[in-house]
Amino acid sequence: MHQQTRPAPGLEPLAPLVGKWHTEGQQLEGPLGPASPFVAVETFEWLDGGAFLVHRLDGRFGRQPAACIEVIGKGQDGGFVAHTFYNDGNANTWQIDAQESQIKLSGKWAAGGAQPFHVRYTMTFTDIDNTLEGKWEQSRDGETWKVFMETRATKAQPLPSASIGT
């Protein structure tokens, strides 16, 4: 993969994510597990050519490891879509709505084989694109929402413009 200074046409709203982020948060007691602190390092980089944004997360929920790799690009409907693969063997597809200072992710999640529930995540850029405030919410009916995790990510550094891993 190479750091691309410009995303492919139409992917520009995702560009502020590019770089390395230090994320901290608190998961509340809920369908995804017990209350626990969350810490992670996240990186976002363009796949060579700029058509896909690759996201890696390495962290912990309390003492439990948490990791994923995600590929974000244009969906068939013209919006953004993310395909996420988790260290516990689960996978998910999320719809993404990227606005000027906010990115919203939404989809369904099935925890432990239970009936799937609606999940949405709202990231708001603050501090001139160097801080992301995040709020994860869940709903059984898609109408009544309850916060289950709040996060704050600080951009550690932009990724170098040279090839990554070479």
C-alpha positions, -999 to 999 in steps of 0.1 A, spaced: 0 0 0 11 35 -6 1 67 11 -19 86 -16 -20 124 -12 -53 124 -32 -82 101 -30 -99 89 -61 -127 112 -73 -158 111 -50 -138 98 -20 -125 132 -8 -149 133 23 -129 104 38 -95 121 34 -95 137 69 -93 101 84 -59 94 68 -32 90 94 -25 74 127 -49 79 156 -48 71 193 -83 62 205 -97 60 241 -132 54 253 -156 37 276 -179 9 267 -211 9 288 -227 -23 300 -248 -36 270 -253 -61 243 -216 -60 233 -204 -68 268 -196 -55 302 -186 -19 310 -149 -16 302 -123 10 290 -113 9 254 -79 19 240 -66 14 204 -43 26 178 -60 31 144 -45 38 110 -62 49 78 -43 48 45 -52 48 9 -47 17 -11 -24 25 -40 -46 44 -66 -68 60 -39 -99 40 -47 -101 24 -12 -93 35 23 -79 8 45 -85 10 82 -66 -11 108 -75 -11 145 -54 -27 173 -66 -23 208 -83 -37 239 -117 -37 256 -106 -39 292 -83 -70 291 -98 -84 259 -79 -78 226 -98 -60 199 -86 -58 163 -101 -53 128 -92 -45 93 -117 -26 72 -119 -16 35 -139 15 27 -150 26 -7 -179 35 -29 -210 14 -27 -233 5 -56 -257 32 -46 -230 59 -48 -226 62 -10 -197 48 10 -196 12 23 -172 -4 47 -164 -42 49 -150 -50 83 -133 -82 95 -128 -87 133 -103 -107 153 -131 -128 167 -140 -142 133 -170 -119 127 -174 -97 97 -198 -69 90 -208 -44 62 -216 -8 72 -231 21 53 -212 54 57 -225 89 53 -196 114 52 -204 151 57 -181 181 61 -172 176 98 -190 144 106 -190 108 95 -219 84 103 -216 46 101 -247 24 104 -256 -13 101 -268 -43 120 -249 -64 145 -255 -99 159 -237 -104 192 -232 -140 203 -258 -154 179 -285 -131 193 -311 -114 171 -293 -87 152 -298 -51 164 -292 -17 147 -259 0 154 -248 35 144 -216 54 151 -212 91 147 -177 106 144 -174 144 147 -142 161 138 -130 188 162 -98 207 166 -92 212 129 -94 175 119 -70 164 147 -96 151 171 -126 128 166 -153 126 191 -173 93 187 -206 80 199 -218 44 194 -255 37 197 -277 6 195 -314 0 190 -336 -31 188 -363 -14 167 -343 12 148 -362 41 165 -352 41 201 -314 45 205 -291 40 235 -255 49 237 -232 20 245 -198 35 239 -181 69 237 -147 75 222 -122 102 216 -94 98 190 -64 121 186 -44 122 154 -9 111 163 6 119 129 -1 118 92 13 88 74 45 93 54 41 99 17 66 71 9 56 35 4 44 17 35 62 -16 42 89 -11 17 
